[in-house]
Amino acid sequence: MVQQAALKQSPLDDLHRRLGAKMVPFAGWSLPLQFAGIIEEHNAVRSAVGIFDISHMGRFFVNGPDASRLIRRAVTYNVCRLQAGQAHYAVMCAEDGGIVDDVFVYCLAPDRLLVVGNAVNAETDRDQVASLMRPDMQATIEDVQSRTAMIAVQGPDSEELLASTITGAVVRTLPHHGCMEFELLGAPAFIAQSGYTGENGYEVIVEAGRAHAFWQGLVAARAQPCGLGARDTLRLEAALMLYGNDIDRATNPFEAGLGWLVDFDDESFVGREALRRLMERGATRQLVCLKATEKGIMRPGFPVLHEGEAVGKVASGGFSPTLGISIGMAYVQPRLAAVGTALSVDVRGRPLPVTVVRRPFYKRSG
Amino acid sequence: MAGSPKDRRYTREHEWVLLSGGEALVGITDFAQEQLGDLVYFDLPDAGKQLRQNQKLGEVESVKAVSEIYAPLSGEVVEVNPKVNETPEVVNRDPYGEGWLLKVKPADPKELDRLMSPEDYDALVATAGAEH
């Protein structure tokens, strides 16, 4: 009999079950797939405010005078540029230039930064940073995943909602797309203006013991609890990457359209030489956005065809509730990557006509 | 949970059929729509198509999944519910009423004897539900 490790549970697990959420395993965690329904939750985020339990995300602080220097060696973006209160998206690469994870780096102070990464890479991210420590560096890693909960509050009404609950006015003092630490119910907490939905929104880290009060306050204020299903439809409309689908160890930042995150400055970082060579050689394929022109849904793994010939596979794909049609992303040769190129996707033996479109599929107004 | 409607018969593949005045109404069950989640597209046969009991007649696709639909009886498709592709959520909301899929002229009403009773279908769902 094969022993299976028990799924990890968020501090909010019991609340989700009480609300009748459909729970599914994801990256070793038991998480809500949906509460009211994927489309209803998706629409709530686009029109009002939705909340997501993202306690599965990897998250660790790096503290000490060399905190920025240490993180800089682990990611391709020069995080030493970040001032206190600033944050930036980044990719962590391996020596061969393959992507280890996409992360967000938040600078709270010159000697205190937070790295948030995908659940599936939580240990890998932390280990990559730790492995780059040198004897002349003063920095320590503080992994807070197990003692905190993390909640995303997303939607046009998210600022208003947060300001009206126990979080209070701190949300209004946040620098634009910035971050800060504050106190919530007498315990340390963190808030940033960032998210994975394409709407205005915030991501909050609270001590596990404060998680119930924080979440329930948001629910009482009419925020719509949202699960992994809506998290995926929302991020796909915003053409945001999902590690494991759109980016992985076999993809490099240039072909994924993330070349803007690679800083070839004076500092060394993992993958620098390989990435320099890849950049000079030029990408042999490109991640493009595809939009269906008929009914049918393209899904990950489905073949992408050009004039009947297989030219790639769908990396991410699904139904867009906002556009009312299927959308997806796939790697194709650069000569097929121009906006307007007509391709098709093999959906269970039938060709679904699709067109290469500009990213993102959806952009919020204002 | 209320049992499945007593006025119709069911298949192991979670379709239902209701015989009424010489015509059969066909749809998917509440269990099916609940498992599939938000329904998006239906691929159904046109009026005039001949169905054979237990053969695949089409597909239903939700945000998260796709499932085949099997004919619970043999006969000719008389009408396809126009609401189903305009507002597929009607099948989530009311799978036994407004969310009917097809009207079929039965070739042999006795075929329905081979299908499950509401009680037997409820028992099937009880065990299937327990696995999830």
Interface residues (C-beta under 8 A of the other chain):
Chain A: K22 L33 Q34 G37 I38 I39 E40 G229 T233 K295 G296 I297 G318 F319 P321 R348
Chain B: G37 D38 V40 Y41 E59 E61 V63 K64 V66 N85 E89 N92
